Every structure is written in structure tokens, then in C-alpha cells.
Amino acid sequence: MEKKRYKIAYITAHKHGGYGTGLQDGIKNGIEEQGHILVNITDLLPRGFLKDAKYYFYIALQIARQLNLDCFIIPVGIINAYNKIATKWDGEYLARMLDPARTIVIEDSLDGYRYIVKDNVSGMRECIVHLIHDHHYKKIAFLAGPQASFGSKIREAVYYEEMKKSGLSTENMLYRGSFDGNCANEVERILLEHPDIEAIACCNDHIAQTVYSVLKAKGLTPGTDIAVTGFDDDPSSVHAVPPLSTVRITSYDLGYLTAYEAVRLCEGLPQLHSTLESRFVKRISCGEIVDDSVNEFTDVILSGDDIVNKLCDTFLNHMIKQASRERRESYRQRILPLIQKAAKVLDENRSLGHVHLVDAKDMVSLFDASNERYLTYQSFASAMSELFAGIAPFLSLERRAWLDHEIAHFHQLIALSLIERNRTQEYGTLNRQWYITQISSGALTYSDDAKTAINAMLRNIVTLGINDCYILLLNETITYKGAEDFQIGDTVYLAAEIKNGKISVYDLGKSYDISSLCDEFIPDEVTPEAAIMQNPAFTIGALLTGAEMIGIMILGSNDLTPSEIVRVYYQVAFGMKHLAIIKKEMSLIALLDRNNIKLAEESMHDALTQLYNRRGFMHHLEKHLENKENLGKKAILLYMDLDGLKGINDSYGHEEGDFAITETGLLLNKALSGNLVGRLGGDEFLGFLICNEELSTGEAMIRKVESMFSEFNNNSPKQYDLNISIGYREFIIDYNVYGNVSHYLLDADHMLYVNKKRHKAERGNVRR
């Protein structure tokens, strides 16, 4: 029997961190396991633009309200976490743009709406009580999240309540950080203002990780010198050194539970769950050595009857929490052989032979293509470790020694699997990044032919594995930044599409409404067997350039990360905006019957930094050298290279790498004010100046540039410094100089190489 496939939208947010990614993965997997369709409505908030967050969320909600979908999921808590400054566009205001009968809000409660909140009380209370009564700490600071966050308020209240119960002072012990962990200054204040501090309880794990960094920089050890606790049990917490004591309430589980409640809403059923439970997980960072030998598996073994099936159910509950009946049975069939082998270990009369409890074949079977989206190495390793710990108390010393070897073998398998997966993912990521950056290059390369340019852009999108896509333009662009209110409208014009990998580009003639185009991605009916094997999720979001919205794009199912999808949207938006500018300029050419100066100038500029590109630099250099007024003057050619760009990209992401390049360009442009600066590409820059009293030599120029970079680094909140290596060639401008420019550049490049090698030895890593 065919079943209806519900269309459930998630207003995506916080795409660049583990919390947001876990939440989205949980929602996606939960909806797809039930055979329904996820529509990601992306807010497209770039990293570092928190003060403008309200506009990006507002645009996403404006799009959402125009779609004829069955259910909307909106992360009110995340939205409020971004609103550090009070604004009418908070999570409640935005949520109320949507029909309460079709909407679930998560993380915060909202009158009149279904909601699912995290249990911010139980686990937090266990944590504070544990610090006070088990470790007898008296000086406990609390590092909270943003004041607008509902979750942070509740956790703060629990902290105050338990401290008051125990008669402990909280005066000047509350500090406020940021959920993304940008709170090093607050940690420094805690240590300065409370030199006798014993413990720091943190509002989430990202904040706790910053506490770790500051403590270690001061030669202090978390858990030994000062206890540290977190909240969320982020995947990184168990791998922290030492492992982080935290409150377990994962964003993945929150998303997963929300997915099932969303389907119940669509089916007209009452809500089963409104709260995701939490519990405190004791690890080393709160000041103790944890004994995990007694756990839920121990209770199963003590019960005795039908031990294999009970162990299997307990293992599945620990690993996946919940799943559709079809997928849970699939997991059971793969896990059961492992549980059967584990149960045999308990029989002291049975020979174990040379069979491993978990071998490479088991890993391949469990993490094949059909399961890899739904299972993680972390959840499997955690469940297996709990199983080992549950079995160990019942074994003889000889068998326990054998089990220790098996545990070591298992962790080696997990490590090798992670290494291989990371190697594969890294290769795939590098390839995807290349094709993402090439999207806008198509628009630049074929600027004089819009259809050819759009075709080139879309070919890169197809290469990324996206076989279905609509690019839709508004009749008039909307300026949204700074606007108190703005309306998108529901009519758009189809500029281009990809259907089953085939690209079509159109003249803007026919108008469409957004909702009807979304329906093209949604088959209404499908058999349960077919639904469980498909990946029907798709994404819709605005095309934004600067302060303007120029259109909307719908992307079909794909395997890109949320952060990569954001970059695709911005690349397409930039390309389409560029083509619109070119079209306007070409119309001026036709009208004025002359070369378009703006178009020529744009082609001479680097898209990222707005400096001259190679062509623009050489063009203007030639003008300077041919200017008769410059004959006989001393000049300098500079070859410059941003140090450590690869390290910035690898450690902090390509968006940070773009930031580093852009800021370098601004600094160089300021240093050579009135002269020429250009970007060759990547991390390479060129400069030219006519010498004056202030800058009479290349060395003087280097000192000025390095001074400006030093001043920037001293005032920068970034975790890395910007440094630059410079080579130069001084010369006198004469009638033959232009023919010697290539030799001068080679001389400057050679000096750059020598200086860069020296700087690398002196500066080392780009991190501070």
C-alpha cells in the first residue's frame, strides 16, 4: 500500500559548528527513515556576520511562509542565541510568521505551538551537585551563553539554585560567553578576578574547549588544577585531553526526536515527547578517575534470560536511540552476530579460538553505503565500549586479559576506519571546494555571453553531484540590510534549470510561484520500500549579494555539507550579479557606442579583494612607466606572499582563508596608498611605487608593511596572525625600463623566496 510522503521543512541555522550539523543530521535521518521528504530552507548566514543575523533568518522565514508544506521546524533557541542585542526579530517573532498548526519550534517553548525542548535542568543539576558534594568545591564560576538564550537562562538558574542550597557564594561568579566558544577574554577575567577558583562550569562544550585552551596556555591542567565541565556532549568532548565531563543531550538526538514528532503532527496525532532528557557524564575533567565497569549492559547480564536478544536491544538503544521499524530491523541483523560473539565470552567453558569480537568484515558490513548516513563511528564505538565494560565484571582474570586485547584491537579498527574515512572525505572535500570556486569563474570567463556563462556555472554544479536545480530571479532586487521590513513576493522568473543532469538556460519571460516549483522535487506517493532507499531532501534559499537579494535557488538532493551549500549559493549569487552588471554595461555600450569603462575596469580587478588582477596591474604599471613625468625617478617593484595561508585554510576553513586574503589586500592597499597593488592569485601579490622621502628604499617599504601587519595582529580577535614575505627590486625609470620589467619581477621573486624561507623558520605555525 502506498503511503503519503509528507513535506517537512527545516529552517537551517548554525551551519558551521558541530551542534548545528548534528541537529540537521538528526532531523534529516529521522525524516528519511520514515519515508518522508526534508526541505532545507537555508538562512545563508555567513560566519562572522552575527550582527546581521536577523535579516538572514527573516529572509528564510519569508520564503518558508510561501511554501505549501506539511510541517515547519524552526530552531528558536539557535536564533535567539544569535540575538545578543535585543531586537523585535527574535525567535518568537519569526516563528509566529508560520501557521502554528503546521509548526514545531525546538529548544524553546512557545505558547500555541508544538515544541521540543532540551532538559536543561536534570543533567545540569547533577553536574553542579557533583562538583559541590562529591568534590567539595566551594569556588565555582559559571560561564554562561548569550543572555537571550532560553537554554542558557535555565542552566544559570540551576547553578544559582544549587549554589544557594549549599550556602556557597555566587557573587561575581557568573560570566557570559558565546556558544561558538569565542570567550577567551572572559576566561582570563575569571582567573584574574578569582585566583583561588576551583571549578568552571560551562554552558556548552565549545565554551569548555576555550577554557581548556586558556588553562593550558597558562600551564594549568583541566581536572587537576581547575575542574571544567561542559554541556551537550559534543563529539569532541570525549576526545578532549583530558576527556570533558559534560551533560549528555546531543543535538543529533534532539533533531531525531523532532523528526518523529513532526511526522506525528502531519498525521494529526498527539505529541508524545516535548522534552529530550539529559544526564551528567563524569569524565576526567571534573577531577576524578571514572569507573565505567557498571552500566546498562551489566543489568542485562544480571537478569539472565534471553541474554543475546536483550543485549542486542540495549546495544541498539545505546547506538541509535530510535529508528523506523524497517531500518531498526536492518541494524539488528548486522549487530546480532557481534552480540552473539560477545555473549560467548561469558561462557567460561567455551573455547574462544582466534575469532575477534569485531573484525574488519564486521566494520565493512555495518558501515556500508546504505547505513553510513545514519550511523556514526562515534556512536558505534561508544556502544561497543559500554558493552565491553558491562561484560568485564563477570569474567575471570584470564578472560578479562583476553578482553583487554580485544578492546585494543577494536580501537585500532576504529582508528584505521576513521583515518580511511577522513582521507576519503579530505580528498572529496578538496575536489568539491575546487568546483565550488569555479562556479563564479564561469560567469567571469564568459561575461560577454550570459547563456554560455550560466551554462558553465551549472556544469560545475552538476559535477558536485547536484542533478536537479532551479535558478530564479526577482523582477527587482531587494535591499534587505537595514530595512525594517521587506517583502519577497511569490513571483519569480526562471533563469536556468538542471533536470536529471541536463542544463537549460532561458530568457526571462515566464513567471512562476515558488511553491509550484518546489513541488517539482516532491513525488506525492511512493511505496515504503522505495521511500526508505531514497535521499529526497532538497534545499531552497535566497541568492544574496552584499545587501541585496537578487533571486532564489532550489537545489535537489546532494551530499554537500551545509557549509558547502552556503558557498554554492554565494558563488551562484555572485556569478548572476556579475552577469547582471555586465548586461547593464553592455546595454550602455550599445547606447553610447563606445567601450564600457566600467566593464573593462571590472575585468582588471580580483573578485575577492577588489585589487587589480595580473592584467589590471600590468596595464596600469605600463601607464606609470610610460608617463614622461616619471622619467629619471627611482621606483620599486614588490613581489609579496601571504605566509601560512594553507595552515589557516586547514585549521580554520576556507572562509577564514578568504578573510585572510581580503585583509591582506586591504593592508597592502593602505601601505602603498596612491601607488599600485595587485593580486596574482592565491596568496601572491604585486606592488609598485614611486619613491619619495618617506619611502626611499625597498627596506623602508618592508618596515612600513610589517608595522601595519603587526598593528593589525595586535588588535585582531582571530586565533592566527597575518604575516607577509616581501621581495623587491629597485630601479630608475628610463626609456628602456618596460622591456626590463620581467627581469625585475624575477629579481623580486628571488628575494621573496629567500625571505619567505627565513620567515618560515622564524615564525613557524600560523596559530597564536
N, C-alpha and C positions, 0 to 999 in steps of 0.2 A: 504493500500500500504506500502510495506517495504521501509525503508529509510536507506541510508548508514550511518554506525557508524564511525565517524572519530576518529582517534587515535591521541591524543594531549598530548604531554609530557610537564611536568613542571620540570625544574631543581631546586629542592628544596634547600632552604638555610635558615639560621637564624631560626632553628627549635626550639630553646629553649625559645623564647620570645613571648609575646602576638602579636607583629607586624607580625612576620613570620607565626605564626599559623593562624592568621586572614587572611593573604594573601592566604595561601594554602587552607583554608576552602572556601574562596570566589571562587577560581578557581575550586575547586572540585565540589562545589554545582552548580555553573553555567554551567559546562560541563555536569554533570549528569542530570540536569534538562532538557537539550536539547537532552538527549538520547545518548550522546557520551561517549568515554572512556578516562579516565585520566591515564597517565603513569607517576608516580613519579620517577624521576631519582635523587636519593639522593646523596648529596655531602659527607655525613658522617663526616662532620667537627665536632670534639668533642669540647665541651665547654672548653675554656681556651687555645686553640691551634691556636690563631689568626695569629701568625707569619707564620704558615704553611698553611694558608687558601688557597693560590694559588694552591697548589698541589691537595687538595681535589676537588676544582672546576674544575681543569684541567682533573682529572680522570673522573668526572661526564660528562664533555663535550666530552671526548674521547668515552665514552660509547654511548652518545646520537648520535654522528655522524654516528655510525654503525647501527642505528635502522631505519627501513623503516617505518617512521611515517608521519602523515599528517601535523603536526604543532609542533613547539617547542616554549615554553615560557621560557625566561631567565631573571631573576631579576638582570639586570646590576647594578642598584643602590645599592642593597644589597652587591653584590660582590665588588663594589668599596668602600663601607663603611668599608669592612674588610681590604682593602689595605691601611693601614695607612702609609706604606713605599712604595715609588714608585717602580713599578715592571712592566715588559713587560706583565705579565699575568693579565692585568686589565680586567674589564668587556667587553670593546670593543674588545680586542684581543680574548677573549674566545668566544664571540658572533659570531665573524667572522669565527669561525670554522664550523658554521652551515649555511645551504643554506638560503639566505635572502628571497627567495620566500616562505619558509615554516616556518619563524621565526618571533616572536613578542618579542621585548625587552620591559621591563617595568621599570618605574622610571626614566630612562634616555633616551634621544633621540639618534639615531644612523643613520647616512646617509645610504640610501639604504635599510633600514629595516622598517617594520611597528613598531610603538612604541606607548606606552601609558604612559604618564607622569602625575604626580600629579601636580595640580595647586598650586605651591609653592608661588605664588605671591599674589593673591586676599586676601585670609584669613590672610596671614602674614601681608599684608599692613593694613588690618582692625585692626589687633592686635596692631601694633606699633602706628597707628594713634589714636586708642582708648586710649592707655597709655599716649600719648603726649597731645592730645586735650581734652579728656573727664576728665582725672585725673590730667592733668598739671604736669606730672612727667618730670623732666629735667635730672636726673641722671639715665640712663637706660643702663644696661650692656646687652650684648648678649652672650649667652653660646651656641656656635655652635657645629656641629658634625665634623666628620673626614674631613680633607681638600680635600680628593679625592672624596667626595660625591657631586654629581651634585645637589641634593636637598638642601644640606647644603649651597652650594655656592649661590644659588638663594635666599634663605631666608636671608643670610647675606647681599646680595646686596640690598634687600628691606629694611632691617634695616638701612643700611648706607644712602640710598636714603631719607627715611622719616626723619631720624635724621638731615640730612643736610638741607632739606627743612625747618625745624623748627629752624634752627640755633643752634642746640644742638651739643655739643662736643661728638665725638666717640673715642677720643684719649685714647688708653689703656683700651678701654671698651669692646673689643672682646676677649673672652676666648674660648678655644677649648676643648670639652669633647668627650665622646664616646657614641654612640647611645644606648648602653646597660646600660647607667646610671653610668658607672664607672668614676666619675668625681668629687668626694668629695673634692679632693685637689684643683681643680680649683675654686669650690665654696668658699672654705676657702680663696683663694687668692683674690677673688672679695671682700669679706667682709673686708679683711685686707687692701687691697690697696685702697678701696673706702668705708670708714666708713659711708659716707653720701649717699650711694646708695639707690635709691627709688624703682627700679624695676629691675627684671632679666627676660628677655625674653629668652626662651629656644627653642632649635632646635627640640626637640621632648619631649613627655610626660615622658619617662624614665629619661631623664636628669632633668626634672622638679621635679620628685619624689625625686631625690637625693638632689636637692636644698631644698625641704621640710624637708628632714631628717636633713640636716646640720643646717638649721634655727632653727628647733625645739630643736635640741641638745644645741643650744645657748640661748634657752629661747625666741626666736623670733617667731612671728606668721605670716605665709604667708597671704598676703592680708591686714593685719593690719599694721605690721611693715615694711614689704617689699613686693611689688606686685610680683607675679610669674605667668608666662604664659607658655603654652606648645604648642605642635603641634602633630596632628594625632587623637586626641580624643580617646585614648586608653580606653578600658572598665573600667580600674581602675581610670580614671580621674574624673568621676562623683562621685565615692565613696571616693575620697581623702578628707581629713579634713584639711582645707575647700575644697569644690569642686573646681577643677582646671579649670581656664579659658584657653581655648585651641583653636586650629584651627581644625575644623571638616573635616577630609578627611581620612576615615578609610581604613585600609589595606584590610578589607573584601570587601568593595565596589570596591577597585582597582582590586582585584582578580576577583570579579564577573563580572565587566565590561570587563576585559581582556578575560574571558572565552567566552563571547558572540562575541567579536571581533575575537577570534581565530577561531570560527566556521565560521564566515564570510570569513576569509582568506581561509579556507578549501573549501568553496563553490565558491570561485572566485569572491566574491562580494567586492565592495569598502569599505574602512573603514568609519564607522560612527562617532566614537569618538576617539580622541587621547589624551584628557585631562580629568582628573577627577577633578571636581570643588571643591573648598574649601570655607569655610566661618568661621568667628570668632565666637566662642560661649562664651558669657560673663557669668562667674560664680563668685564665691566669691573671688577667689584668686587674682584678679586684683584690688581689693579694693572697691567693691560695693555690694549692695544687688540687685539682679536681679529680675525684674518683668516680668514673662513669661505669663501674662494674655492675651496678644495679640499674635496670631500666625496664621499659615496657616489654622487652623480649624475655627478661628474667621472669616476669609474671606469667607469661605464656608457658614457659618451660615448667614452672611450678604447678600449673593447672593440669598438665599431663596429657589429657585426652586429645586425640587427633592433632598431635603437635605440629605436623607438617603444614596442614591447612591453616592452622591458627598463626603459625609463624609467617606463612605466606601473606595472610591478610594483614598482619601487623606490619610487615615489610612494605606492602603496597601503600598502606595508610601513611607510613612514615615518609615514603618516597614521593607519592603523587597526590595525597590528601583525598581528592575525589576525581572521578572521570566518568564519562559516559559508559554505559554497560558494555557496549561493543569494544571500546578501547581498553577498558579495565580488564576484560577477559583476555585481550591480546597481551597486555602486560603480564597477566598471571601465567600464561603459557610459557613466557620467556623466563620469568623469575622462578617458577616452580622447580626446575632442575637444580638451580643454585640452592634453594632451601632444602631440597632433598639431600644434597651432598652435605649441607651444614648440619642437618639433623643426624646424619650418620656419625658425626663426630662425637655426639653424646653417648653413643653405644660403645662402651669400653671394650666389649668383646668382638667388635668388628674391626677387621684389618683395613687401614686407610689406604694402603698402597702408595702409588706415586701420583694420584689424581689431585690436582689443585682444586680448592674450593671455587675459585674463579680463575678461568684461563682466558687466553686471547680470543678463542672462539666464542666464549660467552659474551665478551665485550662487543664483538662484531655483530652477534645476533641481537643484542639488546639495543645497540645504537645504530641500527640500520636507517635507511633514508626515511622510512615511514614513521619512525619514532623520534628522530633527532630533534624535531621542533618541540616535542612535548616533554622529553626527559633531559635532565642535565647531569653531567658528571658529578657535580656537587651533591645533588640530591641522592644519587645512587651511592656515592662514596659515604655520605653521612648515614644512610640507612644500613649499609653493609657494616660500617664501623660499629653502629649500635648493636647490630646482630652479633658481631664478634664479641663485644663487651658483655652481651646478655648470656652468651654460651659459656664464656670463660670460667665463671664461678663454679660450674658443675663438672669441670674437667680435672683429671689427675694432673700432677705436676708434669708428667711426661707428655701428656696430650696438650697441656697448656703451652709447653715449649714448642710442640709441633704447630699449634695455632699461631704462636708468635711469628714463626717463619712464614705461615700463610698470609698473615696480615702484612708482613713486609713485602711479600710477593704481590699481594693485591694493590698496595700503594704504589709499587713500581709500575704495575699495569696502568693504573690511573694516571700516573705521571707521564708515561710514554704516550698514552692516548691523548692527554692534554697537549703534549708537545706536538704531536702529529696534527691534532685539530688546529692548534694555534698556527702551525706552519702553513697549513692549508688556508686558514682564514686570512693570514697575513698576505699570502700570495693573491688570494681573491680580492682582498681589500685594496691592495696596490693597483690591481687591474681596474677595479671599479673606480678608484679615485682618478685614474688616468682618463677614463671615458667620461666621467662626470665633468672634469675640467675642459674636455674637448667639446662639450655641448655648446657653450657660448662661442668657442672658436669657430664653429660652423657659421655663426652669424657674422663674425668678423671677416672670415675668409671670403665669403660670398656676399658682401654687403650690397653690391650693385644688383643683385638678383634675389629678391626676398624669397621666392618659392624654392630656389636652389638652396638658399641658406637654411630655411626651415627644414627642408629635406635632410640636409647634412646634420642639423641638430638632432632630429628624430632618429637618424641612423645610430647615433651614439646611445640614445635611449633604448632602442631595440637591442643593441649589444649588451646593455646592462641587464637584459632578461625581462624587459617590460614589453609585452606583445600587444597591449591594449592601452590607448591613451587618447584623451581629448585635450586640445589647447583651445581655450575660449577667451575671447577678448571682449571687454566692455565697450560700449559705444563711446563713452567718455571716461577718462581716467578719474579716479577718486583720490583726493588728498585726504589721508586719514590721520596723519600725525598732527596733534594739536587741535583736531576737530572735536567738539563736544559730542557731536552726533553725526552720523553719516549713514546713508542707505546704499546698499549694493545694488538692489534691484534684482529681478529674477530673469531678465532677458540678456542673453549673451550671443556672440557671433562666433561661429565655428571657424577657426583659422586653419587647423590641421588635426589629423587623427591618425592613430595606428590601430588597425584591426587585424588580429591574428598575425602580427608582424608586418603587415602591408601598410605603407605610408601613403597618405593622401594630403595634399595641401590645397586650400581653397581661397578664392576671392571672398572677401567679407560681404556676403549678400544675404544669406538666410539666417534668421534669428531663432534661438532655441530657449527653452527654460531649463534651468539647471537640473531640476528633479527628473525630467524625462530622459535626459542624457545619462544620469546615474542609473536609471532603470535598465539601460543597455548592458550594464555589467552584472545584472541580477536576474538569473533564471528563477522564475517563481516556484517551480516544482521540481523535485528531484527525488530519486529513491534514497532511502537511508544508506544503502551500501555505497552508492555513488557519492553521496554528500560527505561521508567520513573520509574519503580519499582525496577530496579536492582542497585547494587553497584559494577560497573565493574572496579573500579580503582585498579591498581596494582603498585608495586614498583620494581625498578631494581637499583642495586648499587654494588659497589666493596666490596670484602672481604679483609679487611686491618688488618695487624698485625704489629705494630711498624712502620718501614719504608718500609715495603714490602706489595705488593698486591699479594694475592695468588689465587684469583678467583673472581667470580661474583655470586650473588644470586638474584633470581627473586621471589618476594612474591606476592601471589594473594590477592584479596580484603580482608580487615580486618578492625577492629575498633580500632587499636592501635593508640596512638598519634605519631607524628613524632619523638619525643624524644625516645619513647619506641621502635620504629622501628630501630633507630640507635643502641640502646643497643642490640637488637636481632642480627643485623648484626655483631657487635663486638663479641658477645658471640659465634656465629657460626664460625666466623673467628678464634677466639682463640681456639675453640674446634678442628677445622680442622687442624690448625697449630700444635696443640699438637699431634694429631694423626699422622701427617706427621713426626714429630720429633720422635715419638715412633716407627713408621715404620722404620725409618732410624736406630734408635738404635737397633731394633730387628734384622735388617739385619747384623749389626755389631756383635750381639750376635752369630748369625748363623755362621758368618765368623770366629770369634775369639774363638767360643765355650767356652764362659765364661759369667759370669754375666755382664750386661752392667752397668758400674758405673754411667754413666750419667742418665740412666733411673731410677736407684734406688735413686739417689740424687734428681731428679725432683719430685719423689713421696713423698719426705720428705719435700718439700717446699710448702708454701702457695702461691696460684696463684696470689693473689692481691699484696702482699707485698714482695714476694720472700724471706721472713724469713722462718725459719723452721716451719713446722706444728707440731701438737702434736707428731706424730710418729717420725719426724726428731729430734725434741727437746729431747724426751726421749731417743732415740737411742744414740745421742751424749752425753747426760748427763751421761748415763751409762758408756760410754768410759772414761769420765773425772773422774768419781768416782772409776772406776776400775784401773786407772793409778797409779801404785805404787809410782810414784814421787809426787803424791798429798796427800799421807797418812800423817795425822797429821796437814794438813793445814786447816785454817779457810776458810769457804765458806759461800755463801749466796744464798738462793733461793728467787726469787722475783715473786710475783703474781701481775699483773698490769691491769688496766682497764681504757680505754679512757672515760673521763667524757663527758656526753651530746651528745653522738652520735645520739640518737633518735631526739633530738632537731635540730641538723644540718640537718639530713635527712628530717625532717618535714618542716623546714624553707627554706632550700636551695636546696633540691633534693638529690637523691641517688648518683649522680655523685660527689657532694661535700662530701657526706659521705664517698665514696671510697677514695677521695683525703685525707680526714682527717685521715683515717686508714693508708693509704700509708705513709703519712708524719710522723705519729706517729711511724710507724715501722722504718723509716729512722733515726729518732731522737734516738730511743732506741738502735738501732744497733750501732750508733755512741757513745752513752753514755757507752755502755758495750763493746766497741771495744776490740776484742781479746777474748771475752767470748761468752756465748750463749744467743741468743734471739729467741723466737718463738711466733707464733700467734696461739692461740687455736681456734679462730674463732670469728666472730662478733667483739666486742670491747675488747676482753680479750687477754693478752699477758703474756708470761713467760720469766724469765731471770735467769741466773746462772753466778756467778763469783767467782773466787778465790781471796780472799782479798789480798791487797797489802798496801804499806804505804799511798798511796793517798786515797784508798777506803778500809778502815779497818773495817767499820761498815755499817749496813743497812741504818742508818740515813745519813751517808755521801753519800751513793749512791742516796738516795732520793733527797738530796740537789743538787747533780750534775744534775740529770734528770730534776728537776724542774727549775734549772737555764737555761738549754738548751731550755726547752719549753718556758720559759719567753723570752729568746732572739729571738726565732722563732716568737713568737706572736708580739713582738715589731717591727719586720721587715716584717710582713705578711700583704698583701693588703686585706686579707679576712675580712668579716664582723663578724667573730666569732673567739674566741680564742680556742687553743688546750690545754686541761688540762688533767692530768692523776693522778689517785689514785694508791698508791702502798702499798702492804703488803709484809713483808719479814720474813724469818726465818734463823737465823744464826746457824751454826753447825760446828763441826770438822769432817773431813773426816777420817773414820776408816773402818775396815773390815765389819762392820755391817751396814754401812750407807745406802747402797742401799735398804735394807729392810725397812728403816725408811723414805724413800723419800715421800711416800704417806702421812704420818703424818706431815712431814714438810710442804708439799703443803697445807694441811688443815690449819695449823697454819698461813701460809702466807695469805691464802684466808680469814681467820677470821679477821686478821689485815686489809686487803684490805677493807672488808665490813665496818669496823669501820671508816677508813679514808675516804672512799667514802661518807659515810653518813655525816661526818663532812664537807667535801668539798662541798657537795651539798648545805648545809646550808650557807656556806661562799660565794660560787661563784654564785649561782643562775643560771640565764639563760645563755646559751652559746653565745648569741648575745653580741656584744660590746655595 
